[in-house]
Amino acid sequence: MRELRNLLESIIVLSMKEQIELSDLPEQISKVTPARVVIQPGMTMAEIEKEAIRRALEETGGRRAQTAEILGISVRTLHRKIKEYGLPT
């Protein structure tokens, strides 16, 4: 959880844009998935994190190991987040 949150926070801070572009993402994410997470003003970090996980799961067809790799988190952390956010398994 901490890894993904730190990644999202650094992307938001470093991009200094209204919308995060594919080019703003680290190579480990940008080259694996073209899915976009739309970040709107007022969204909480939890909402952003949930959407990032949901989109990555969708992009990988629900393959958790690949999803965890895309997000830069462990499979165990991903499993816990899926449960926490009530995402479909």
C-alpha angles and dihedrals in degrees: 000000000000092000094054093043091051091048093051093046093050092048091051094046097043098044095056089194136119091239128033111236127208088249089060092062124090114260092250089065104029096053095047103047134025092195114126126218108207110216114199128191110270096029114135122231088249091056091048091048093048092050092048091052093045093050093046091050090049092049093051095043090246096305101151100196091053091043092052090049092051091050094043094238135112122267088242091056090046091052091051092049093049089054094044094051095040092237118168115265 
